[in-house]
Amino acid sequence: MSRSISQGRPQQTGSALYVVMISCAAALGGLLYGYDTAVISGAIGFLKTLYNLSAFMQGLVISSIMIGGVIGVGVSGFMSDRIGRRKVLMTAAFLFAIAAIVSAFSSDVTVLIVARIIGGLGIGMGSSLSVTYISECAPPRIRGALSSLYQLLTIIGISATYVTNFLIQRSGTVAWDTHTGWRWMLGLGAVPAAIFFFVLLFAPESPRWLVKAGRSEQSLAILTKINGESVAKTELQTIEDSLRNEASSSVGDLLKPGLRKALVVGILLALFNQVIGMNAVTYYGPEIFKMVGFGLNSDFSIQAFFGAMWVVFTVVAVFLIDRVGRRRLMQIGSALMAIFMALMGATFFFHISNGFWLILFIMGFTAAFSVSMGPIPWIMIPEIFPNHLRARAAGVATIFLWGANWAIGQFTPMLLNGLGGADTFWIFAAINVVCFVFVSMLVPETKNKSLEEIEQFWMRGKASMRKGSSAQDPNSVQKANFSR
């Protein structure tokens, strides 16, 4: 895929297969994120028994990978601006593979925590840059669907990991699981990391990064494969115009009028992606199910079922995002999630012993999350920033995402032990209400808009821009309109 286009007859139309293939290559980073998100929920119960972990240490084992994630995100933007998106993604895959192997052979909880921090470095780099890479390659009309592939592969990774955890847990006695089974759970993370690294060997560099690096001819070759020759030339000119006179740009430019609002929206999207409660259910699902009377085997089988359902509704999101729009899906999703979280809290408040209702409400919450606040923040964060600052700005926003992820991993067991299930889930319900208000008041609709159009929206503020302008025509930047 990285070879230049042939020098024969000009390519008049883009190749949908080509752009899907390179998007899938980058989206495989979601497998790493998904594997880590799910695998620890299967291992933590055995680790708690083996090492006699307190609630704080239980949270630290889970959240330690987020510490590395914050660091990885923090350096990813600067690294990718210097050496390219693709090389940083390959580094991310290598770090996670090493961390998975060390975790499997760890001799005590300290080594395990250090290994998870190293793995977090890789996951942080990948989470920041995978969708950035896709958004810089994808045509506007399908950018949302292609960018959502990252979330889809994340959920596929989560679902596959739930099944893997279930099979490993059923392979031996509880004693074997406590001393050996969890090592297989963590060590198998090297498999998706190796797949990610291998596929990236055949992927091209981001065309927008190539322009920034002064390699416009290579960028044009890739853009031609994606869009066809005539659109590629126009888009290349637009990218060059966007980058011109920006050589001295810095992250501080994000605090200037216009971009300052984009930064606030990006940070809040990142925070709400994490703090609305899905990760609490994902990380501590077996522990939550035990609170309402489920046994060990049913804990793992229920999580495997939820993983499969999560995949189905994320596929639904892929088809809806570029049709319904980002903003409307987030409004609907956050409203439904608030309702289901309130009902989950009610099952604990009224001591409803029948776990059927808790499962039903978690199913509803998961479905709503999967089509809204799950994939869409990952899509919009890279979309809303200008070319010359995209990687670094997305990195800043994703630092907050990983920080919030760490807080959920660290403090959820303390909330469940200290406040109980009812108050914990009602807190998450209130956060979802705040999320609905934020989306309704501050988030613009970016459906079918080119990255350059979105950049001009923030810079021009209330400038008159015509609704429905062609997203494929980069010259329509000054005429585009964004709905609120």
Secondary structure, 3 states (H helix, E strand, C coil): CCCCCCCCCCCCCCCHHHHHHHHHHHHCHHHHHHHHHHHHHHHHHHHHHHHCCCHHHHHHHHHHHHHHHHHHHHHHHHHHHHHCHHHHHHHHHHHHHHHHHHHHCCCCHHHHHHHHHHHHHHHHHHHHHHHHHHHHHCCHHHHHHHHHHHHHHHHHHHHHHHHHHHHHHCCCCHHHHHHHHHHHHHHCCHHHHHHHHHHHCCCCCCHHHHHHCCCHHHHHHHHHHHHCHHHHHHHHHHHHHHHCCCCCCCHHHHHCCCHHHHHHHHHHHHHHHHHCCHHHHHHHHHHHHHHCCCCHHHHHHHHHHHHHHHHHHHHHHHHHHHHHCHHHHHHHHHHHHHHHHHHHHHHHHCCCCCHHHHHHHHHHHHHHHHCCCCCHHHHHHHHCCCHHHHHHHHHHHHHHHHHHHHHHHHHHHHHHHHCCHHHHHHHHHHHHHHHHHHHHHHCCCCCCCCHHHHHHHHHHCCCCCECCCCCCCHHHHHHECCCC
